[in-house]
Every structure is written in C-alpha cells, then in structure tokens.
Amino acid sequence: MAQSNVNPGAAAGGGPDPSRGRPRDPQVDERIREATLELLSERGFAETTIAAVARRAGVGAPAIYRRWPSRIAMIENAVFPGFDSVAVRATGDLRRDLQRYVDAFLATFDQPAARAAFPALLSVYQSDPENNALAGRVGSGVRESFREMLAAAAGSTAVDVSGDDVLDMLMGTVLFHVFVRRFSGRDMSSDYIAGLLNRAVTGG
C-alpha cells in the first residue's frame, strides 16, 4: 500500500496550530530542511519522502507533520523558504533593478534541489491546482514589490507596460535559462536577461 504523504490531522491549506503543544525547536526545522535539500539533490523528487527525510534528519515523521501538513508543503518550504519575500529596494535605475531581480530568482531556481523539485512540483500543481502554494507566494509580496520597483523607475524611464506582465516575462526567461537553455545550446547570463527585459519594457 502506498504511503500517504498528507497528515490527516492537519487543517486543509495549512499546518497545525503552532500554539498547541511544545514550542517548535528551530534546530529541528533546519535539520529537516537540510535533509530535504540533500535528498532532492542526491536522489531526486520521487525519493524525497516524509519517511526518508525523517530518517536523514534523525527525527520522527510526527515532527515533520507538526510543521508541514504534507510532503509537498515540506519540499516547497525547504526549496523556496524566502520566495514570498523576494524584493529589491528600488533605485530608480530600471536596468539595474531588473538585474537584481533576475539574480534573486536565479539564486532561488538555479541550484540542485530546486532543479530536482520544480519540474515535479509543476506536475503536482497541474493535477491539483489547490495545492499550489508557490503561485500564492508569487501572487502576493513579490508582485507588489515588483510593481513598486517599476513605478519608481517610471519617473526617469518610459514604462508603459503592466508590472505583472514584466514579472511574468522575467520568471519565464529565468525558468528557460535554468531548465531549457542547457539543452538548447544558448547561454543566457543574468546581464543578458536583464538587458532583454529592459529593452522589452522601454522599447529601447
């Protein structure tokens, strides 16, 4: 019988109430995160299970379920821990700020655990859109800060395009760079991506 990767006692859409029971030990949190990243890098998404992570981290499965309601939530939080807070302080220099966003997204996606997890997570999201916590993170803080960056640049640069459209172009180009370009033979540096986006936004 296949092992269930969802904690039946957890509330839908979130983890258990942190106010109940003993306080969480941040060292255990970090051991679980490190074990998840190691297993993704070494053995891939399919073998990064709750049981395997628990063994690697030296904890029981209940310790994981007290923190995350499912295997998918555990992996998302390990691979993209600060994704919902990606933000660049606007300088008014559009080209420079675009490159800083590109660098931040590359730092998130262009590392072994993310390369192992993200394609499989896309398959999960396709079959179960309600399980897509990553989309919610991009839809909140990241988009708001990106719009603010474009607005700050509008005073010195002709910006006549939706901030959401530009962010979607940026993410799509970064994902192409990470997951496709190595097979296409094209090399796209962060500087090249930022310049491409800058020309698309300004028409220059």
QUIVEN-V921310 format. One record per pair of residues at least 12 apart in sequence whose C-alpha atoms are under 8 Angstrom apart, sorted by the first residue. I is the first residue (numbers start at 0). GAP is how many residues later the second one is. D is the distance in Angstrom with one decimal. If there is no record, write none. Layout:
i | gap | d
I | GAP | D
I | GAP | D
This chain:
i | gap | d
4 | 44 | 7.6
4 | 45 | 6.8
4 | 65 | 5.5
4 | 66 | 5.3
5 | 63 | 6.0
5 | 64 | 4.3
5 | 65 | 6.7
6 | 58 | 6.2
6 | 62 | 5.4
6 | 63 | 6.1
9 | 55 | 7.9
9 | 59 | 5.5
10 | 58 | 7.6
12 | 56 | 8.0
12 | 118 | 7.8
13 | 54 | 7.4
13 | 55 | 6.4
14 | 50 | 7.8
14 | 51 | 7.0
14 | 52 | 6.1
14 | 53 | 5.1
14 | 54 | 5.0
15 | 50 | 6.0
15 | 51 | 7.0
15 | 52 | 7.5
15 | 53 | 7.3
27 | 29 | 8.0
27 | 31 | 7.9
28 | 38 | 8.0
30 | 26 | 5.4
31 | 21 | 6.6
31 | 22 | 7.2
31 | 25 | 5.4
31 | 32 | 7.5
32 | 41 | 7.9
32 | 44 | 7.8
32 | 45 | 4.9
33 | 23 | 7.8
33 | 44 | 7.6
34 | 18 | 5.6
34 | 21 | 5.7
34 | 22 | 5.5
35 | 12 | 6.6
35 | 17 | 5.8
35 | 38 | 7.9
35 | 39 | 6.7
35 | 42 | 6.5
36 | 41 | 6.6
36 | 42 | 6.8
36 | 76 | 5.4
37 | 75 | 7.4
38 | 14 | 7.4
39 | 72 | 7.6
39 | 73 | 5.1
39 | 76 | 6.0
39 | 77 | 6.8
40 | 71 | 5.3
40 | 72 | 4.8
40 | 75 | 6.6
43 | 72 | 5.7
43 | 73 | 7.4
44 | 71 | 6.0
44 | 72 | 5.6
44 | 75 | 6.9
48 | 22 | 6.6
49 | 14 | 7.4
49 | 21 | 6.0
71 | 49 | 7.8
72 | 60 | 7.8
74 | 42 | 7.6
75 | 57 | 7.9
75 | 58 | 7.3
78 | 29 | 7.8
78 | 34 | 6.6
78 | 35 | 5.9
78 | 38 | 7.8
79 | 28 | 6.8
82 | 25 | 7.5
82 | 54 | 6.8
82 | 55 | 7.5
82 | 59 | 7.9
83 | 53 | 4.5
83 | 54 | 6.0
83 | 56 | 7.2
83 | 57 | 5.8
83 | 58 | 5.9
84 | 56 | 6.0
84 | 57 | 6.2
85 | 18 | 7.1
85 | 55 | 7.6
85 | 56 | 5.7
86 | 14 | 7.5
86 | 54 | 8.0
86 | 55 | 6.3
86 | 58 | 5.8
86 | 59 | 7.1
87 | 12 | 6.8
87 | 13 | 6.5
87 | 57 | 7.3
87 | 58 | 7.8
87 | 61 | 7.5
88 | 60 | 7.3
89 | 58 | 7.5
89 | 59 | 4.9
89 | 62 | 6.4
89 | 63 | 7.8
90 | 58 | 7.8
90 | 61 | 7.4
90 | 62 | 7.6
91 | 57 | 7.4
91 | 60 | 5.2
91 | 61 | 4.3
91 | 62 | 7.8
91 | 63 | 7.7
91 | 64 | 7.2
92 | 60 | 6.0
93 | 55 | 7.9
93 | 56 | 7.1
93 | 59 | 5.4
93 | 63 | 7.4
93 | 104 | 7.1
94 | 99 | 6.5
94 | 100 | 6.8
94 | 103 | 5.7
95 | 98 | 7.9
96 | 52 | 7.4
97 | 96 | 5.5
97 | 99 | 7.5
97 | 100 | 7.3
98 | 91 | 6.5
98 | 92 | 6.4
98 | 94 | 7.6
98 | 95 | 4.8
98 | 96 | 7.9
101 | 68 | 7.0
101 | 72 | 7.0
101 | 88 | 6.2
101 | 91 | 7.4
101 | 92 | 6.7
102 | 87 | 6.4
104 | 66 | 7.4
104 | 69 | 7.0
105 | 68 | 6.5
105 | 72 | 7.7
108 | 66 | 7.6
108 | 69 | 7.0
109 | 68 | 5.7
114 | 63 | 7.7
114 | 64 | 7.4
142 | 20 | 7.7
142 | 21 | 6.6
142 | 24 | 7.3
145 | 17 | 6.7
145 | 21 | 7.2
146 | 16 | 5.1
146 | 17 | 7.3
149 | 13 | 6.6
156 | 45 | 7.1
157 | 43 | 8.0
157 | 44 | 5.6
158 | 42 | 6.1
158 | 43 | 5.8
159 | 41 | 7.2
159 | 42 | 7.6
160 | 40 | 6.6
165 | 31 | 7.6
165 | 35 | 7.4
168 | 28 | 7.6
169 | 23 | 7.9
169 | 27 | 7.0
172 | 20 | 7.2
173 | 19 | 7.8
